[in-house]
C-alpha cells in the first residue's frame, strides 16, 4: 500500500464532493487507481474518457504510481 494525493476536477469533483484527498491504495498504475476510485465513489465516466497527470505531468494510463505522488484526473472539457 502507498499513500498518494488525488485531485479531482469538474464532474469528478462534483461526484466525489471533494477537490482533493489523500488515500492509501494498492493500485499500480493511473488506470488501476481510476478504476478503484470509480468503483469506490461511483464516478460515471469510464477510464478511457479521463486523462491522468502524475506530479504535474500528463501520463499514459499505464504509468506507474509511487508513494507520495499527486495524481490528477481530468475529465473531458467542453468549450466554446
C-alpha positions in Angstrom: 0.0 0.0 0.0 1.1 3.5 -0.7 -0.3 6.9 0.3 -0.9 9.4 -2.5 -2.8 12.6 -3.0 -5.6 12.7 -5.6 -7.1 15.8 -7.1 -10.5 16.0 -8.8 -11.8 18.5 -11.4 -15.2 19.3 -13.0 -17.7 16.4 -12.9 -15.3 14.2 -10.8 -15.1 16.9 -8.1 -18.9 17.2 -8.2 -19.5 13.4 -7.9 -16.8 13.0 -5.2 -17.8 16.1 -3.3 -14.2 17.0 -2.7 -11.5 18.7 -4.7 -8.7 16.5 -3.3 -7.9 13.8 -0.8 -5.1 11.6 0.5 -5.7 7.9 0.1 -4.0 4.6 0.6 -4.0 2.3 -2.4 -2.5 -0.8 -3.8 -3.1 0.4 -7.4 0.0 0.1 -9.6 -1.0 2.4 -12.4 -3.0 5.5 -13.1 -5.6 3.4 -14.8 -5.8 0.9 -11.9 -6.2 3.8 -9.5 -9.0 5.4 -11.5 -10.9 2.2 -11.7 -10.5 1.7 -7.9 -11.8 5.3 -7.3 -14.6 4.8 -9.9 -15.8 1.7 -8.0 -15.4 3.4 -4.6 -17.1 6.7 -5.5 -19.4 5.8 -8.3 -17.8 8.0 -11.0 -19.9 8.0 -14.2 -17.0 8.5 -16.7 -15.2 5.4 -18.0 -11.4 5.4 -17.6 -10.9 5.9 -21.3 -12.5 9.3 -21.1 -10.3 10.6 -18.3 -6.7 12.0 -18.6 -4.3 11.5 -15.8 -1.4 13.6 -14.6 1.2 12.5 -12.1 3.2 15.2 -10.3 2.1 17.8 -12.9 2.9 15.8 -16.0 0.3 14.2 -18.3 0.9 10.5 -18.4 -0.4 7.4 -20.2 -2.9 5.3 -18.3 -0.3 2.6 -17.8 2.0 5.0 -15.9 3.2 3.6 -12.6 2.2 5.5 -9.4 4.5 5.7 -6.4 4.4 6.6 -2.7 3.8 10.3 -2.3 2.7 11.0 -5.8 0.0 13.6 -6.6 -2.4 12.3 -9.2 -4.9 14.5 -11.0 -7.8 13.0 -13.0 -9.1 15.4 -15.7 -12.4 14.7 -17.4 -13.1 15.9 -21.0 -13.7 19.6 -21.1 -16.4 21.2 -23.3 -15.8 24.6 -24.5 -16.9 27.2 -27.0 
